[in-house]
Amino acid sequence: MSDDASSPNVLTAVPMDTTSDKSVLLSYLRVRRRDLLAKLDGLPEYDVRRPMTPTGTNLLGLVKHVASVQLDYFGLVFGRRTATLPWFADDAEPEADMWVPADETRESIIELHHFSAHHSDETIESLPLGAVGEVPWWPEERRSVTLHRILVHMCIETARHAGHADIIREYIDGSIGNGQGDPNIPGRSADEWVAHRARIEAAAATFQ
């Protein structure tokens, strides 16, 4: 279970610091990290690992990917190198950061995510938004970046994959939203959701 989730169904609020532009961005990044990790809660090993789309998208792989790229964006880009992750080595399998082999544990991936978040937050808190870094894997004309730009990039990257995880989790066990009391989720019964989906399907079917 993630540090920010008191149970699989209730998420603890992440404080929103609005004292500066940087603190606002960091607060949003922390919220999205929490949301992504919480999608693992309460699921058995098979369900967090199994591919749920034709291209292999899976919950634990999403967490692994976000944790991995976050380390590089807030580490390597700003001169804070860490050890190269084995799935980013030159001889690694393609997209090895997007899935989890049987010999890698769920706990190790969650631990990596926590380490990545802590390491990244140290970079964010120690540098001004205008601090310059370089993204060596981007096209040469775009490689020079600021901390501000990378913070925005990682907020979007994390939110994008948290959205993927939302859909994947719904397909696995029907869980939706961010826990009990999520104000963005209507309080419909199972039958009401069926009727709601049927309404949408009927509207779409008029164009067949």
N, C-alpha and C positions, 0 to 999 in steps of 0.2 A: 504494500500500500504506500502511496506517496506520502511525504511528510505533511502535505497540505490537506489531506483527506482524513477526517476522523472516522469515517466508515465508508463502505463502498457507495452509499447513497447520499451522503451529506458532505459537501465541500466547505472547508473553512475559508472565509473571505481573506483575500490577500490585501493588506493595507495599500491604499492609493496615496502615494506621496506626490503632491502637486506643487512642491516648493520650487521646482525648476523644470525646464524642458527635459533635461536628462532624467530627472527622477520620475517624471510622468512616463517617459518611454520605458524606463527600467521596470516600473510598476506594471505596465501592460505586458511586458515580456514575461514577468514572473507569473502573472495570471494565466497566460497561455501555456507556460510550462506546466503549471499545476493542472490545467484542463487536460493536457495531453497525457500526463502520467496517470491521472485518475481513470482514464479509459481502460487501464489494465486491472483495476480493482475488482476483486470478486470472481475473476475468471480462472479456470484451470489452465495448465500449461499448454495444452493443445490449442485452446481457443485464442490465446494471446499470440501464438506462433503461426497458425494456419493461414494460408493465402485465401483472401476473400474476394479477389478480383482476377480476371484473366491474366493480368500482368504481375500478380503475386503480392499485392499490397496486404500487409499484415500489421497488427497493432504493435508488437514488440519491435518489429523492424522500423516502424515509424519513430519510436522512441530512440532507438539506436542511431538512426540517421540524424535526427535533430541534435542529439547530444554530440555526435561526431563533428558535424559541420560547425556547430556553435564553438567547439574548441578551436577550430582553425580560424574562424572569423574574428574571434576576440583574443586569440593567442598568436598564431603565426602572422596574421595580418599586421599586428601591432608589436611584433618583435618579442612576444612572450611564447617561446617555443615549448612544446611538450613532446613527449615521445610519439613517433608516428604510429597511428593505430594500424594493426595488421591488415584490416580490410581496406586501407588506403595505400598499401604497399604496391610497388610496381607490378609484382607478380600475383596480386590478389585476383580473385574471381571478379568479373564485372558485377557491379551493384551489390557487392558483398556487405555494404553498410545498410542495406535495405531489408535484410532478413537475418535470422538467428539460427545457426547450426545447432545440432543437438548437444554439442559439448560446450556451448555457451549458456550460462544460466540466466534466468530472468533477473536474479539478484545482481549479477554482474552488470547487466545493462542498466538497471535502475541506479546502481552505484555510479556508473559512468555518467549518467545524466546528472546526478547530484554534483559530482566532481566538476563536470563541464559547466554547470550553472555557477558554482562557487568560483571557479577559475575565471569565468567570463565576467562575473560581477566585480571581481577585483580589478580587472582591466577597466571596466566601465566607471567604477568609482574613483579610480586613480588618475584618469585622463580627462581633459576637457573635451567637450563635444567637437571642437575644431581640430583635435589631434589627428595627424595624418598617418595613414598606413597604406599598405599595398597588398592587393589581392592577386597573387601570382597566377592563379588559374583563370582570371578574367582576361578578355581582350586587352591588349596593351594600352589602347586609348582610354580604357575605363579603370585601369588598375589602381590609380591613385584615388584614395577614398578618405573620408573623415570618419571619426567615431560616430558622429550623428547619422551618417548614411548607413553604416553597418548596423547600428541599433535599429533603425527603421527596417532595414533588410531582414534582420533576424526576428523582429516582431511579426513581419509578414510571413516569413518562412515558417515560423512556429505555429502561427494561426492557421496557415494553409494546411499543415499536416494535422493539427488538432481537429480541423474540419473533416479531413479524411477519416480520422479516428472516430469521430462522431458517427459517421455513416457506417463504418465497419462494425462498430459496437452495436448499432441498431440491428444490423443484419445477424449478428451472433445471438443476441438474447433479448432484443427489443428495448434495451435501455436507451433513453434519450436525455439530452440536456445535461445540466451540471448538478445533478443531485436533487434531493427533495426540496420543494419550495422554489425551484427555478422559475422566476417570473416570466421567462420567455417561452415556457412550455404550457399550453392550455391544459386544464385539468379534465381531459376527456377520459371516459371509460373505454375499455377495449372495443365495445360495440360502436361507440361514437367515433373512434379512430377508423374502424372499418367503413362506417358510413361516410366519413370525411374523405377517405381515399377513393371510395366509389364515386363520390361527387366529382373529384378531380379527374378520374379516369373517364367518366361520362363526358365531361367537357372536352378532354383531349380526343376522345373517340369520334367527335363530330368532324375531325379533320382526316379521318382515315379514308 
